Amino acid sequence: MALIKSIAPFATNGKFAVAPTVLTGADTLVYSPGKLQTLYLSNSTAGSVTVVIDGDAGTTVAPPGQGGTIDVSGGYSIAIAAGTVQAVALSTIRNFLQGTVNVTGGVAGVTAWIQEG
């Protein structure tokens, strides 16, 4: 199990190293609601991979104007085609990030990092 690393490029003086986390299939990330965080997922494998982001405290939410509840207990899935990078602004999926945030489905050849700022 690995913690997906965050980078804060605006806290540097020019260039900076990006050291992506190699996913193991049972990883975690830290969501900080007060920060602008973007999760990047890179797939260097020969096939598509689906990663699921799921906070362990998320069950249902009742967003304003939706007229009911939405089930977030299954997490948020992101399909990453072979040889591509997908990104998601974590604030846009905040309802799925309640509690300890697990990232599952990653395999060797899939890396991730979070950019803050």
N, C-alpha and C positions, 0 to 999 in steps of 0.2 A: 504494500500500500504506500503510495507516494502522495505528498502534498504538492499540488500544482503551484509553481512559483509565480510570484508577482514581480513585475518590473515597473519602475517609476522613472521613465525617461526624462521627465522635467526636473528631476532631482540630480541630474548629471551635468557635467560641463562638456557638451558635445557628444562624441560617440560613446557607446556603452555596449557591453556584451549582453546577448540574449542567450540564456541557457535553458532551453525548453525541458520540460519534465517528460520523460518517457513513460507513457501510461502502462499500467500493469493489469488493468481490468477491474481494479478495486481501489480507486484513488479518491482524494478529497480536494476541496478548494475552500478558501475562506472568502465569503461574501461580506463586503463592508458597505452598507447602504449609503453612507455619506460620501463615498468615493465613486468617480466614474471609472468603472472596470469593464474591460473588454476581454473575453476569453477567446483565444485562438486555438484551433485544433488543426493539426497538419497530418495528412495521411500519405505516407510514402510507400504503402503496400500496393500490391497489384489488384486489390479488390476494394469494394465499398465497405465502410465500417460505420456502424451506428453507435454513437455514444449517448448515454442517458445521464442527465444531470438531475439529481433528486435529493432534496432536503428531507431528512428523516422525520421532521415535524409537520410537513405539509400534508394536509388532508383535503379540505375544500376551502374555497374562498368565495365571497359574495361581492364581486366588483360592482361599483355603482353603474346603474343603467343596463345591467345584464338581465335583470328580472329573475334571478335565482342564483344558485351556487354552481361553481365549476370545480370538478375533481382534479386536484393537482398531485394526488398521491402516487401516480405512476411515473412522475418525473417528466422532464422535457427532453425529447429525442432530437438529435442532430445527426443526419446522414452525411458522411464525408466520402465523396467519390475518390477513387484511386488517384493519387498524385495531386490532390487539391488541398486548399486550406479553407476552413469555414470559421466564421467569427460570430459572436453574439455579445451584445451589450447586456451585461448581467442585470442591470436595472430593469430591462424590458421583460425579464422572466423572474422577477423577484418573488413572485408567489410560489415558485417551485424551489426556492432557496431557503426555506425555513428550517432552522435547526442545523445539525451537522450535514453538510452538503457532500454527497457521494457522487462520484463520476465513475460509471461502469461501462463496460463494453469496449474499452480501449485495449488494443493488442500491441505486440511488438511492431514498431514501424509507425505508431501514432504518437505524436508528441503534442504537448499543450503548454501554454503560458498565458498569464494574465497581464495586460497592460493597464496601468493605473495612470490617471491624469487626463 
